């Protein structure tokens, strides 16, 4: 049954429009009297050429009047854990910057809030009247991403987060076959994630990196930003499941990156153990936590040299004892970082790895159950690929190492 009402009734209008989720941002500026800022739930992109955005403040807003006088502003895109900050910048009669960490933006000079997901610096280009609100258009002068974080959303009077249940990397010529294969096995990934309440990922091998090309997770797996497009250095012992079935050249390159002090024969044994088992496992340690935090802070689109150096330094500290234990008895009540297995093409060559992510403490029985499920799922994916016709006219066997390191990826839109 469809409910209808009078569009001129403000309460009914708000009720219906409340079914449209909106992103939440804080607009900041540096006025003559100091920093000002306001929470806004009506922000949108407007144009690519030239790059322009817009937001809609109330015409009665004294804060916007000061932003307008400043002539430039910064859009701070809020993360899912910043609902309280949003409330603070929406309150009246308070110091909105009390206890808030920020720094002046290099472009506009407006406050750039710490821990925001992204920032967009603008010159104020135009202000149009629209009923009881303004439409404020800004011409973008600078922008960036500060970290991989789920965005804060506003819906039906409450705050929440967006967490895609199923994402894929963008397909281009270098990844066409891989992405077609991922789409074929996606239902198996989604079932695995739903059954075990974990995140399932498909991971491809680049020259010296691992690339997460797809992700599936349940709505209950919260607090984890999208991993799709994330590149992780394939530094031993990481990436063993991607290397164990590769040709000798790829294995040798992996072995050449053994951390200082590591013994080659121990890492060769790791590859042999992973091949014999048919699966791989990683246990969270302080060194691995440090490494993955560095990876988490690595920008997807434009990583800085400092970010790359931090990842490289952290990866060099990861040790063999953090991964691929020789027996499961020692893992009882351990925090498992990943359980992974290989997926093969119909000609038997390695296609990609499928893994379960969600660091948590698990009993030996739970670990054995997760291993059984990942192995069974990988076998199902291999069978699905074997039955898939080659409709693209591209050879199914991509060889040992054909995904270019320069391939561009990101969440599908």
Secondary structure, 3 states (H helix, E strand, C coil): CCCCCCCCCHHHHHHHHCCCCEECEEEEEEECCEEEEEEECCEEEEEECCEEEEECCECCCHHHHHHHHHCEEEEEECECCCHHHHHHHHCCCCCCCCCCCEEECCCCCCEEECCCCEEEEEEEEEEEEECCEEEEEEEEEEEEECCCCCEEEEECCEEEECCCCEEEECCCHHHHHHHHHHHHHHHHHHHHHHHHCCEEEEEEECCCEEEEEEEECCCCCCCCCCCCCCEEECCCCCCHHHHCCCCHHHHHHHHCCCCCCCCHHHHHHHHHHHHHHCCEEEECCHHHHHHHHHHHCCCCCCCCHHHHHHHHHHHCCCCHHHECCCCCHHHCCEEEEEEEEEEECCCCCEEEEEEEEEEEEECHHHHHHHHHHHHHHHHHHHHHHHCCCCCCCCCCCCCCCCCCCCCCCCECC
